[in-house]
Amino acid sequence: MNAKDKFQNDLKQKLRERYEKGLMRTLVHRGDKIDFSSNDYFGLSSSPAYLFLDKNNRSGATGSRSISGNMNEAEEAEYIIAEYHNQESALIFNSGYAANVGLFSCIASKGETYISDEYIHASIIDGMRLSHANRLKFKHNDLLDLEHKLRQTIGRKFVAVESIYSMDGDAAPLIEIAALCNEYDALLIVDEAHATGVFGERGEGLVCQFELESEVLACVYTYGKAAGIHGAAVVGSNILRDHLINNARSFVFSTALPPHTYEQIKTAYTLFPALDREFLFDLILHFRNTASNLKSLVFLDSFSPIQGIIIGDNFKAKALANYLSDKGFFIRAILSPTVPVGRERLRICLHTFNTKSQIDDLLNEIKSFLS
Ligand SMILES: Cc1ncc(COP(=O)(O)O)c(C=O)c1O
């Protein structure tokens, strides 16, 4: 057997082990099933407002922003983003993943410490791993544990949280976390991926809603979720922006987004104020009220569009997702180790294009599968 065949055999074995544990990831099509899975909370991914060609008929950036890929459209979008979120400046990355990896890999140095919520997104974990800083976790949303970690850390410290957690849909106690960061001289970074467009009077996120702009070092806003497009921005001071332009490797060493994406991001900010958040929250309330009648089921404690039912077993969670797919619902199971063992779940995302009767039908099907 040659080296390539041997290597592929090893991969096959690893994949078989994954499969046997019920952890095999496969790519599926949504088809015409009812979407209870995507992060497209307002259906903007198919908004006609985004359909236009770039003024200069350019489809590509031609290089990284530092070489040949910078353009007016990017800087105009960044100006709008910074103003919308009440900060000095913004820097757009190709995705939320790239933004977090770039940011967290280059802000803390050797001898300094990241303290992050245990449920923090993989992109932040990967970014922190690329830095030479120490890493500590605190228990999810647990202020006492955060304070304990802050107290035991010497040197400069950075605290990383999500304003709305991507798998649990719950919110970080941002006001209290900001106060602790103040007390212990820690720098706070908030990933607002699932709050962008959704929370705040104009969809400006929870940091602005709670008027914590001056309390944070940086916020990350992403455009692949409620905005329905692509890209992300790190928002903070001018100095931080200059630092990222010089040191965030996912920014420096990657071809920039194409011009039309910046135009779409600018358009997203014109759409945010009028999004029907009231209806979205009405649907969330309907889901939660109806779910509360299903006494034997454990639902996530969330008031965001990310809802879910804890199943507590990878195979059962997958079987339920498959059953619902056969009934016409597009919903994905979230398995361990993505979530802790015993917290395997069905992640249910609500959107303004869902109806109350679709929610009722979905919950009835879940009930009949589990009873
Ligand atoms: C909290 C959080 N941060 C960052 C990301 C990454 O964003 P993107 O999908 O734009 O790469 C995600 C997406 O899963 C997320 O949920």
Ligand as a Chemical Component Dictionary entry (heavy atoms), coordinates in Angstrom:
data_LIG
# 
_chem_comp.id                   LIG 
_chem_comp.type                 NON-POLYMER 
_chem_comp.pdbx_formal_charge   0 
_chem_comp.three_letter_code    LIG 
# 
loop_
_chem_comp_atom.comp_id 
_chem_comp_atom.atom_id 
_chem_comp_atom.alt_atom_id 
_chem_comp_atom.type_symbol 
_chem_comp_atom.charge 
_chem_comp_atom.model_Cartn_x 
_chem_comp_atom.model_Cartn_y 
_chem_comp_atom.model_Cartn_z 
_chem_comp_atom.pdbx_ordinal 
LIG C1 C1 C 0 -21.223 33.337 18.267 1  
LIG C2 C2 C 0 -20.666 33.159 16.901 2  
LIG N1 N1 N 0 -19.549 33.839 16.571 3  
LIG C3 C3 C 0 -19.000 33.731 15.352 4  
LIG C4 C4 C 0 -19.554 32.902 14.392 5  
LIG C5 C5 C 0 -18.906 32.792 13.052 6  
LIG O1 O1 O 0 -19.565 33.632 12.170 7  
LIG P1 P1 P 0 -19.546 33.318 10.596 8  
LIG O2 O2 O 0 -20.582 32.270 10.359 9  
LIG O3 O3 O 0 -19.838 34.633 9.959  10 
LIG O4 O4 O 0 -18.181 32.810 10.260 11 
LIG C6 C6 C 0 -20.718 32.195 14.689 12 
LIG C7 C7 C 0 -21.336 31.313 13.662 13 
LIG O5 O5 O 0 -21.601 30.166 13.869 14 
LIG C8 C8 C 0 -21.286 32.317 15.979 15 
LIG O6 O6 O 0 -22.387 31.645 16.299 16 
# 
loop_
_chem_comp_bond.comp_id 
_chem_comp_bond.atom_id_1 
_chem_comp_bond.atom_id_2 
_chem_comp_bond.value_order 
_chem_comp_bond.pdbx_ordinal 
LIG C1 C2 SING 1  
LIG C2 N1 SING 2  
LIG C2 C8 DOUB 3  
LIG N1 C3 DOUB 4  
LIG C3 C4 SING 5  
LIG C4 C5 SING 6  
LIG C4 C6 DOUB 7  
LIG C5 O1 SING 8  
LIG O1 P1 SING 9  
LIG P1 O2 DOUB 10 
LIG P1 O3 SING 11 
LIG P1 O4 SING 12 
LIG C6 C7 SING 13 
LIG C6 C8 SING 14 
LIG C7 O5 DOUB 15 
LIG C8 O6 SING 16 
# 
